[in-house]
């Protein structure tokens, strides 16, 4: 019961947490989407204001008024005209240049002037015939030339800002200006000059206040404005609705470091959680580019994060309250139902404990009717089955024990036969070695002694001793000859042999050795394989030598693959592959040499030599290919007979 309640509680808790996470993610995603739309609106308003400025300057420059006043050399009337444009549209300055870009007249001003306009890309574009508008950053000298008092409005003390790098200077003197320029042409189309005008955004709160009222409608949360709108010159606020603790506009404060890196350094838009002055906002930031595409500022909007987190917290608390109430209700209902089910079952526990202790004679007797009685009957049937199964298992255990003993004896006999074969093979190799070592010197001794006897007189007293040496040398020669006969393979037989059957018998013979315990044998033996003419025992010796060599190369574990096929030339091909360390390239040519071994002092070096000799005597070939560190493959090719292996097996039967 307790475990069920724990599982139920954990399930409810996990469900509540997942639901809370979904609610929180959805609300915050919706908040970012909302702020993103608000930034799009603010950007649209900003762009429209730039276009309005461009349209106003283009209309003012396209008439004949400027042309008329210039030809009449009426500076006062021309200045009144420029002042009217400035006051009507709300420009901070309006300037007229000649066709070379030299300033003719400035508004506000008192008359003609004659100085060069700094290299402004908009003025250059207007001289080329384009009416353009963009946001540009003007230095304090450029602002002073236009209107001296603008330099005071542009100068902004820089303030230390939480979550942002400290300011590098004490104030900012340049200004961010909305600038529009248009060409002034004569009626004949000849260029007279350029009319350009600008609005300084530093300490200009008209735009940010208008956008704030459009987007947020003076909405507040616990006495604090919900939304914010700011314009940054570089990384510092020059116009904003955000206020400091003292209630003043937060101009001169710096954008947070992560926003600065994304927007100003990488030129990317930002729509994430950000810290602004004293609180967290869901903020959206968009870079402001000048006419040449350089980032000169940032336009940003944002909403107070607490507005969304308070809604999220209320929803989550409501969700948890409903989940807790539902959990309590489920627990009550579940407890009532489980008690009604488990009470009758508890009465059966006492009876089942004795059965669990190994006493299978005690059956359960149910006096009630219904499902519990059916359960008791089923339990008694199961108990009878258990008694019968235990009896069967005991009988099977005795039978299995006898079978294991028989198999153990068979295995011991087979291992004895294998050991005997190995001892005979070792003795043959030893005999070959001894014969090889003794034959030549023994022949030399006998020959030299015989020559000495021929030169001795018949009555020489040493003649009898030398004749005995010759007799004993001949006797040793017969012994060496016997050793050679023992070690030499007999001639190949003419019996028709099923190669697949020989492979199977060989694997069965040696597969139960300890070396094969961790080796997986894969047999891919071709059906309808033709027979070969061979000595069955010698062929089995070849397979045994190669199999043992492969298993030893695998060092205890690996895969031994045996594949038989018939190629297009009627040759029976046997491929024996093993995983393992492989054979180095510089040793592979010597692998079939007598007394050469890759196993150091562990082998005699004659196994593969014997296999090579047997295969060669049968008119076949044996070769080896190896990939060091991967696998080694021995390929044996034997000429096939015209009789199939199936016919051979039927003849044997």
N, C-alpha and C positions, 0 to 999 in steps of 0.2 A: 504493500500500500504506500509506504513511504517513498520507495523508488519511483512508483507511478506518479506520485505528487511532485517529486523532484523533476522527473522528465516533463511533466505537464507544465511546471513552473518555468523550467528552462526554455521550453518551446514558446510559452507566452512571452517571456522576457526577450528572446531572440526576435520574435515577431514584432514586438513593440519597438525594439531598437532599430530593426530594419525599416519599419514603417516611419519611425522618427527621422531616420537618415534620408529616406525618400522624400518626406515632407520638407526637411531642411534643404536638401539639394534642389528640389523643385522651386521652392520659394526664392532661394538665392540665384538660381538660374534665371527665373522670371525677373528678379530685380536687375540682373545684369542686362537682360534683353531690354527692359524698360529704360534703363539709363543709356543703353546704346541708341535706342530710338530718340531719346531726348537729346543726345549729342548730335544725331543726324539733323534734328530740328534746328538746334543752335547753329550748326555748320551751314545749314541752308539759309538761315537768317543772316549769318555773317557774309556768305557769298552774295546774297541778294543786296545787302548794303553796299558791298564793293561794286556790284553791277550798277546800282543806282548812282553811285559817285561817278562811275565811268560814263554813264548815260548823261548825267548833268554836265560833266566837263565836255563831252563830245558835242552836246547841243549848244553849249556856250561858245565853243570854238568854231562851230560850223556856220554861224550866221555871218552877216556882213558888217556887224557892229565893230568888231575889233579891226577889220580891214579899213573901215571908214575913219576911225579915230587915228589909226596909225598914219594913213595918208594925209590926214588933216593936221598931224602933229599936235593933237589935242590930248596932252597927258592927263589933264584934270578930268576930262570926260571919260577917258579910258580907265582911270583909277576908280571913278564912281561906278563904272560898269563892273569892274572886278570886285569892288566892295559889295555891290549888290548881289553878285553871285555868291560871294563868301557868306553873307548874312542870310541869304535865302536858303541855301543848302545846309549851312552850318559848318562850313570848312573852317579850319584854323588858319589856313593860308591859301592864297591863290597867286600863282606866278605865271608871267608871260615871258617867253624867250624869243629871240630872233631865229632865223633859219640856221645859224651856226651854233645855237645852244647858249648864247650869252643872254643874261637876264636883262629884260627891258623894263619891267615894272613888277612890283610886288604889292599885294594887298594882305594885311594893312601896310601902308607906306605913304610917302609924301610926294612922290614924283618919279621921274626916270632915274634908273640906276644903270650901271654898266659893269657887271661882274659875271664871271663864268659860273655856270651851274656845275656843281660836282658831278662826277661820272655816275649818273643814275641810269640804270638799265631801262626804266620806263620812259625817260626823256629820249634816250637813244631810239627806242622802239617807235615813239611818236614821231620823231624826226624822219623815221623810215616810212611813215604813213599809217601807223596802227594806232587805234584808240584802245588803251589798255588800263587795267587796274590791278593792284596787288598790294600786299602788306610788305613794307620795307622797314629796315632798321636804320635810322638816321643818327649820325654822331651829334654831339653837342655843338660842334662848329656848324654843321649843316642846319641844325634847328635854329641856331642864333642868326644865321644869314637870312632865314625865312622870316622868323618873328623872334626878336630877342627874348621876350618874356616866356617863350615856350621852353627855354632851357631850365627855368625854375620848376615848371610843371613836370618836366621829364625827369628831373633829379629826384631819386627815391632812395632813402636810407635803407640799407639791407639789414634784415633782422635774422637772428638765430632762430631756426625752425626745428621742432622735434621731428625725429625720424629722417632728417636731411643732413647733408654735410654742412659744416659751418661756412659762412660766406668768406670769400677770399679778399674782398675789399669792403670798405665801409658804406659805399653808395654806388648807385648806378646812374650815369648821366646821359646815356644815349636814350633815344625814344623809338617806340614802335608806332608806325604811321600807316594809316590806310591812304594810299596814294593812287591818284588817277591822272592820266595824261592823254591828250588828244592833239593831233596836228591842226594848225591854223593855216588855211589856204586862201589865196586870192580867188576871185571869181574865175580867173583864167586857169586856175589849178596850180599856180606856182606856190611853193611853200613859203609862208611868211614866218612861221615859227611854231612854238609849242605852248599850249596852255596846260598847266598841271596844277593840281590842288590836293590838299591832304588834311586828314583829321588825326591829331595825336591821340593815341589810345591811353597813354600814361595818365592816370587819375581821371580818365573819362569814364564815368559810370553809367552813362545813358544806355549803352548797348547791353551791359551785363544786367542792369536792372530791368530793362525791357524783356530780355530773354527769361530772366528769373520769374517775372510776373506771368509770362505766357506759359511757362512749363510748370510752375509750382503754385501760382495763384496765392501767394502769401501764406502758404500752409506752414504750420509749425507743429512741433512735437515736444511737449513739456517745456514750452517757452522758447524753443530753439528752432530756427528755420530748418525745414526738412531738406531743402535742396540748396545747391551752390552752383554758381557760374563764375568762371574766372578766365582772364586772359593773361598769359605769361609772355614776357619778353625774355627769350632764352629760358632760364629756369626760375625766374623771379616773377611774382605776381605784380602786374602794373594796373590791373583793373579787376575788381572782385566784389562779390556780395558777402564773402566770408569776413567775419569780424573777430578781433582779438578779444581777450578777457576784458579789456578796457572799453570795448564797444566800438573801437575805430576799425576802419577797413584794413584788412590784413595785407596791404601792399608792401612789397619788399620782402615778404616771406618766400621761402624756397620750396620747390616741389620735392617730394620724397625721392630718395636715391634710386629706388627700383624704377619709378616712373621716368626719371631723368635719363637713365640708361636706355630704356626702351624707346622713348619718344624722341629725345633730342639726339642721342648717339646713333640709334639704329633706324630712326624715322618710322617707327611702327606705332599703330594705334594701341591704346591700353584700355582694357575694360575689366578691371578686377577690384578687389578690396584694397583701399589705400588709406593712409593716415593723413589727415588734413588738419593742421594747427593743433587741435586738442581732442579730436575724435576720429573714429573710423567711418569712412563713407564707401558706398559702392560707386566708384568713380570711373568715368570714361574720359580719355584724353586723346586729342587729335592734333598732329603737328600742323603748324601754320607755315606755309612756304612763301618765300618771296618770288619775284618774277622769274628769277633764274633757277628756282627749284630748291633753294637752300632752306633748311629749317631755321626760322628766326623766332618762333614762339610756339605757344601751345594754347589751344582752346579746350576748356574742360567744363564738364557738368558732373554732378553727383548727387546722390541721395543719402541721407543719414542711415547708416547701417542699423541703428537701434530700432528704426521703424519696422524693418523686416524681422529682426531678431525677436522683437516683442511679439509680433504676430506668430512667428515660428514657435516661440516658447509656449504661447497660449494653445496653439494647435497640438503641440506635443504633450502638454499637460492634460489636455482633454482626451487625447488618444490614450495616454497611460491610465487615466481615471476610468475610461470605458473598458480598457483591457483588464484592469484590476477587478472591476465589478463583474465582468464576464468570467474571469478566472475563479473568483470566489463562488459564483453561481455554479460553474462546472464542477468545482471541487465538492460542493454540497451534494449535487445530484449523483456524481460518481461514487462518493462515499456511501451513499444510501444503496446504490445498485450493487456495489462490490460486497457490502456486508451481507446482503440477501443471497449472493451467490456463494461466498466463501464460508458461511456458517455451516451448511451441510457438508462441504468438502473437508472442513476441519475435523469433522467426526471420523473421516476416513484416514486421517494422518496417523493415528495411533496404530491402526492395523497395518499400514504400509511400512511403518518403521521396523517392525519385526521382519517383514519380507525383505527390506533393504539390508538387514543384518545377515541375510543368507538363509532364512527359514522360509521355504517355498510351500509349506504345507498349510499355512494359515490363510484362508480365503476371507474375502470381505462379504459380510451379510448386511444387506440394506433392507430395512423394514418399510421405508417410504416408497412412494411411487413417483413416476415421472423421470426427469432427466437424471437425477441422482441414482435411481435404481438402474437405469440403463448404463450409467457410468460404472456401477459396481459389477454388473454382469460382464461388461467389457473388460474390467480389471481382472476378474476371475478367469476369463478366457485367455487374457494375456499371461496370467500366472501359469496356466496349464502349458501354454506354448513355451514359456521360459523353462519349465521343468523338462519338457521334451527336448528343447534346444540344448540345455545343459548336458543331458544324457548323450545327445548326438555329438556335442563338442568333446565330451570325455572320450567317446569311442573314436572320433576322428583324431584326437590327440594321440591315442595309443597307435592308431594306424600310421599317422604321420611320423611318429617316433621310429616305427619299424622301417618305414620308407627311408628316413634319414640315415638309419644305420646301414641299409642296403646301399644307398647312394654313396655313403662314406667309404664303404668297402670297395665299391667300384672305382671311386676316385683314387683311393689308395693304390689299387691295382694298376690303374692307368698311369698314375704318377710314377709307380715303380717301373712300368714299361718305358715311360719317357726317360726316366733316370738311366735305365739300362741302355737305351738308345744313345743318350748323351755320353755315357761312359764308353760305349763302343766307338762312337765318333771321335772322342778325345783320344782313345787308344790308337785308332787308325792314324790320326794326325801325328801322335807321338811316334808311331812306327815309321811314318814317312820321314819325319825329321831325323830320327836316329839313322835310318837307312841312307838318307841323303848325306849325313855327316860322316858315316863310316865307310861307305862304299868306295869312294875314291882313294883315301889313304890305304884301305885294306887291299885294294887292287894293286896299288904301287908296291906294297910290302911283298905280296905274292910274286909279282913279276920280277922284282929285283932279286929275290931269293932264288927263283928258278934260274935266272941268268948266272948267278954265282955257282949253283950246282953244276951247270954245264961246263964251267971252267975248272972245276976241281977234279983231281985224279980219283979213280975209283977206290983207291986205298987210303984216301985222305981221312984222318980220324974225325974231322968235323962234318964229313958228308952226311953221316947219320942224323946229326942234330939239325942240319939245314933241311934235310928231307922231312923231318918232323915239323919244322916251321912251315914248309910248303903245305903239308897235310892239314895242319891246324888253320893256316890261312884260307885254304879251300873250304875247310869246314865253316869258318866264319863267313866266307862268301855265301855258302848255302844258307846260313842263318840270315844274312842281310837280304838275300833273295826272297826268303820266306817273309821277311818284314815287308818288302816291297809288294809281294803278292797280296799280303793282307791289306795294305793301305791303298792299293790300286783298285779303282772302280772297275767292276766287271763290264763286259761289253753290253751295249744296249739291247734289250729284249725286243721281241717283235709282237708283243701283246697289244691289242687295240684297247685303249684306255679312255674312259670318260673323264675329261679334265675337271669338270664341275664336281664330280663325285670325289675325286682325289683331293681337291681343295677342301670340300666339306669334311672329309675324314681327317685331314691334317689339322684343320681348325678345331675339330672336336677333340683330337688327341692332345693338342697343346693348349687349348683355350682355357683349361681349368687350372693352369699353372698360376702361381701368385703374380707373376709379371703381367698377366692378362686381366687381373681383377678390375683395374681402373681404365681399361682400354675398350673403347666401343668399336666393334667390328661391323663394317657395312659391306654386305655381299650384293653385288650387282652382276649376277651370273646370267649369261645369255641363254635363252631357250633354243632348242634345235641346234645346239653346238655340235659340230662333227667331232668324231673321235680322233685320237692321235695314236701312232704306233710308238710305244714306249715301254720301258721297264717301270712298272707301277711303283715299286719300292724306291727306285732311284728318283723318279719324278716326285714322289712324296718327300724324299730327302731334300730335293731342291726347294720345294715350297716351305718345308720346315726351316731350312737355313735362312731363307729370305724373311719368313715371318718372324723368327726369333731376332734376326738382325734389326728388323723394323721396330719391334717392341722395345728392344734395348735402346734404340735411338730415341724413343719417345720418353725415356726416363720415368716410367711409371704410369703415365696417363696420356691419352690422346685418342686419335681416330685412325683405325686401320681399314683401308678401303681395298676390296678385291673385286676386279672387274674383268669379265671374259667377253671376248667378241671374236667374230670371224671377219677378216678384211676381204677386200675384193680379190686378192691373189689366192684365196683359199688357205690362208695361214690362220691358225688359232693363236690369238693374242691374249696374254694374261698380263694385266697391269696391277701391281701391288703398290699402293701409296700409303704413306704414313706421315702424320704431322710430327713436328719435332724440330731439332736444331739444324737438320739438313747436313749436306756434305760440302766443305769448302771447295771452291773451284780448282784450287791447286792440288787437291787430293783425289778428285773424281776419276782421273785417268788411271789411278793405281788401285782402285777399289777391288779389282779382281786378281791382283797380284798375290801369289802365295806368301804367307806369313806377314802380310800387310794388314794392319787393323787401325781403325779410327778410334778405338776404345782404350787406347793406351795399353796398359798391362793386363787388361781384363780379358782380351780375346787372343786366340791363337793365330788369327789371320788366314785360316784355311777354309772356313765355311763357304764364303762366296767363291773361292777358287774351285772347290769341289762342285758347287752348283754350276759354275761356268763350264767345267769339264763335262759334267753329265749332259747339260743342254747341248753343248757342241757335238758330243757323240750321238745325240739324237737328231742331228741335222738341223738344229735350231740356233737361235741367237738369244743372248741376254744383254740388256743395256740398262743404264741408269741415268736419270735426270734429276737434278736437285735445285731447289731454291733455298739458299741458306736462310735459316730462321723461319722457313715456311713449311716445306714438305719435301719428301724424296719419293720418287716413283721408279720402281724396277719394272721393265717390260720384257716379258719372255715370249718369244715367237717360235711356234712348233708347226711343222708341216702337218696338215690334216689328211686323214684318209677319206675314202669315198663312203664310208659307213658312218651313220649318225650315232650319236651317243645313246639314243633310245634303243637302237638296234643292238648295240653292245650290251646294254643292261638286260635286254630280253634274252640274248644269248647266254649271259651269265646265269640267268634264272633257269 
